[in-house]
Amino acid sequence: MPQPGLHHTPKYRVPAVTVYLLYQFITGILFWMFFCVNTLFFIQDIHLDALQLVLVGTALEAAIFVFEIPTGVVADLYSRRLSILAGTTIIGIGTLITGSTRNFLWIAVGQILWGIGYTFTSGALDAWISDEIGTDKAAAAFLRGGQSYNLGAVAGILAATGLSIFGFNKPILASGVIMILFSLALSTFMPEEHFHPVSQTDRMTRKQLSHTLKKTFELTRLRPILGIILVIGLVFGLYSEGFDRLWIARLLEKFDLPSVVFFPTTGWIGMLYAGSMLAGALAARITGKYIHRTGSTKMEIQLLPVCLAIILSLVAFSLTESLILAGGLYCFIMGMRTVCSALYTAWANQQAESDIRATVLSTTSQADAIGQILGGPISGVAARNFGLHSGLLVSAILLIPNLLLLGISHLRNRKD
């Protein structure tokens, strides 16, 4: 049975929606102050090689994968608010460690802490706002929250560009310090008045997770298409981590980014990040209109050309001699990845019955995470031994099996 609701009335009363939107905006700023310069810091100041770059990312992804369930216990059994405050503080500490050291192992420690902190906040924030304002109003809050985060991301990119004039680690250090201070400030005005903790018996444990995974694999035997969907999710993870960790290194190795006073390398990288966000939003909108107009429900057919476009663009990106073309290809790839993610989720939804849908979607996320953990080092080893372009080519090769799997899926659907 659920325990009685726990309440926390803060010193300063601020509406929950306002707190939620502020949190999304501030973390958008601080996350992107970090994201925009961390790879530049690792490459140009710390001189990490390609494999080390990927392993730093692998450490973060592995921490998120391992700690997602244990940290969820805090949010479900004790307090969503406490989980968010703890996670925000840990992210700040991890960021500070990352920006304060020039030692690879300590950078990995900082990224592991960042990942652990993120797991404290990832599900807790949405659950908290749903508790406080009700699930009927939560959808609108999620939409506004996404807009607030994106606005903050743009501000964060601009802030990182300015601060990086004084050193690539300066935006990272500033992000970590402000994150910790923000968590302390948040503790004075973040309410929690409608939380009802889940009992120990109702909370998903590792044993229950094992049972859930077993149930999912049993379903794949009954419905082979679900097994194909899971393998496709794994392959998406295999290719993506190498590209995410190596694309900036490839640009810096191949091209001399134009140097303009008060517009450092960070500014160009920030422009590409902003361009990728715009490309993603535009591609998703065009795809949504196309599907709505045609009424197409065969998502595997929609995914096939998107995957092919990503593969060809990755090959072109790894080999191009043109900076402008490389920038355009990066934005195009990121736009296609946004479409790919949406179509894949829609396809998994279509193929899973209502009573197993949450299980299937959860398992696809875990498959993607496992793929990233396994695939990143493969690309990293290739990049270290044969060059960054080889690491990116390996990322493209790792995605090729999905063309075959999507084709098989389409043939099975035609027979059915």
Buried (B, 14 or more C-beta within 10 A) or exposed (E): EEEEEBEEEBEEEBEBBEBBBBBBBBBBBBBBBBBBBBBBBBBBBBEBBBBBBBBBBBBBBBBBBBBBBEBBBBBBBBBBBBBBBBBBBBBBBBBBBBBBBEEBEEBBBBBBBBBBBBBBBBBBBBBBBBBBBEEEBBEEBBEBBEBBBBBBBBBBBBBBBBBBBEBBBBBBBBBBBBBBEBBEBBBEBBBBBBBEBBEEEEBBEEEEBEEBBEEBEEBBEEBEBBBBBBBBBBBBBBBBBBBBBBBBBBBBEBBEBEEEEEBBBBBBBBBBBBBBBEBBEEBBEEBEEEBEEEEEEBBBBBBBEBBBBBBEBBBBBBEBEEBEEBBBBBBBBBBBBBBBBBBBBBBBEBBBEEEBBEBBBBBBBBBBBBBBBBBBBBBBBBBBEEBBBBBBBBBBBBBBBBBEBBEBBBEEBEEE
